[in-house]
Amino acid sequence: IIVANASWTMVLLPIVLLCAGLFGLGIGFFLTILNARFRDVKHFVTIALQVGFFLVPIIYTLEIIPDRAYGMPVRRMVELNPISSFVGASRDLVYLLEVPSLGRWLAVLGYSLTSFILGWWFFSVKSVDLSEDL
């Protein structure tokens, strides 16, 4: 196997993936309870995921996004999307072969830990009443 774009920075990728998993798990804890109580949540989640997909710079970089478009701060919206931090850190490690900045690491850790802790707390408090909702 020939690997043309490999570096030691890829050993940090599992940390970013673990943080992304914790972030998703926290969101999942929260949405599980909401979906059990309000059945229409799954439809809103589908719409939010479709809209959110375009607010994540996966196939484009932040530099090509204009600051404002149609009167909205588009670049700021993309920067504030938590998933953009995970994608940016992964891009830094795998594509650019450099360690993400301290700010990006703090954002990744902050988003993942906040989501997981709040989601776990919400799930543990509300799951007691879950059988009544089902």
N, C-alpha and C positions, 0 to 999 in steps of 0.2 A: 504494500500500500504506500503510495506516494502522498505525503502530506505537504502541500506547498505553503500553507499559511498556518504554522503552528508555533506556539511560544509557551513559555512557562506560565504566562498569565492565564492560560486555560485551566490551571489547577484551582483558580479562584472561582471558576464558573459554578461548581456545585454549591458554593455559598450563596450566590445570587439565585440559583434555582431553588434552594431550600427556603430562602426568604420569600420568593414568589409563591412557593407552595403554602407557606404560613399565611401570606396575604390572602390567597384564594380560599384557604380553609376558614379564615376569620370571616370573610364575606359569605362563605357557604353556611357557617353556623347561623349568621344573622338571617340570611334568606330562607333557611330551612324553617325557622319559627314563623317568619312572615308568611311563607307559602302555606303553612299548615293553618294559619288563622285566616288569611285572605287568599282565596284561590286564584285571583287574577294577577297575583304577583309574578307568576311565571310568564305571562304575556308582556308585562312591563320589563322584565329582565331581558327577554328576547329583543325588545326594541332598544333597550339601553346598551346591550352588547353590540348590536349592529351600528348604532351611532358611535359608541365608544371605540369601535374598531378603527374608524377613520380619524379618531383623535389620538392614535398611538403611532408614533413615527417608526414604523417597521421597515417599509420600503423607501422611505424618504428621510431626510435629516431635518433637524429643526432650522437649519440655516436657510432652507428654501421656502419656509413658511413666512408669509408677510406678517408684519406686526398687527395690522388691522385689515379686515376684509368685511365688507357689508356692514360696517359700523360696529363690528365685534372684535375684541382683542383675541384673535385666533391663535397667535403664537403663545400667548399667556395661558389660554385654555389647554393647549397641548402640553405645555410645561407643567401645569398643575395636575394633569392626569397621572395618578400614581403608577400606572402601568408603564408610562413613559420612562420612569426611573429604572425599572427593571430591564426594559428593552435597551435603554442607553448604556446601562452597566454591562449587559451582555455584549452589546456592540463593541464597547471599549475593549473588553477582554478577548473576544474572539476575532473580530474584524480588524480593529485598529491595533491590537496587540499591545495595549497599554493598560495600566491599572487605573480604574475609575478614580475621579477626584474624591477628596474627603467629603465634600458636600453631597455627591451622588451616593457614596456609601452610607452616609447618615440618613439620606432620604429613603434608600432601600430598606435599611434597618428600621427606621422610624415607621414607615408605612406598614411593613410586615408585622412588627411587634404590636403596633397600635391596633391593627385590624384583628390580629389573632387574639389579643387580650380582651378587647371589647366584644368581639364575636363570641369568644368562650364564656365571658361573663353573661352576656345577653342570653346565650343558649342555656347556660346552667340555671339562670333565674327563671326563664320562661318555659323550659322543658318540663317543669313540674306540672304545668297546666296543659301540656300538649295533648294528653289523652282526652281531655274534655273538648278540645277543638276538633279532634278527628272524629 
